Amino acid sequence: MGTLLRRPLTAAEARAVAAWRYPPPYDLYDVGPAGAGLFTTRTADGEGYYPGVDGAGAVVAFAVLGAEARIAGQVAAAGVLDVGAGVRPDLTGSGVGTALLPQAVALGRELFAPTTLRTAVAVFNERSLALCRRAGFRPVRDLAGPGGRPFLELALALG
């Protein structure tokens, strides 16, 4: 279904991901061409974006670890690693996210040894909320996200 690679996205891959367009209300996640540089963000310690590819090597998803995964209202906390992800619009609901989330969790654990993983999902995004819950994330609090839309913060305690 997909493999999360440990390398950064290339500039061409970043442009392709930035061009993804979701139908409303998922268009909240649209970035646009001007935001392509966002997807090549990577710190020296590994925070940033990672491509998820299909069997042919095409980018079908991404994971993001660290500060870039936070939304307004979330702040850094000791032992907490923020995680996020996106799936190409035509593949949402196809199992790509289900395949890649455990890989993102494993990579985050390996690189950062956090005690907790944290994410934020728009409350209307029932597929992503269900995916996170199946992976063991539990609701923590409601918060206002981009555009003032309601988001749910979820956390996964690691032990």
Buried (B, 14 or more C-beta within 10 A) or exposed (E): BBBBBEEBBEEEBBBBBBEBEBEEEBEBBBBEEEBBEBBBBBEEEBBBBBBBBBEEEEBBBBBBBBBBBBBEEBEEEEEBBBBBBBBBBEBBEBEBBBBBBEBBBEBBEEBBEBEBBBBBBBEBBEBBBEBBEEBBBEEBEEBEBEEEEEBBBBBBEBE
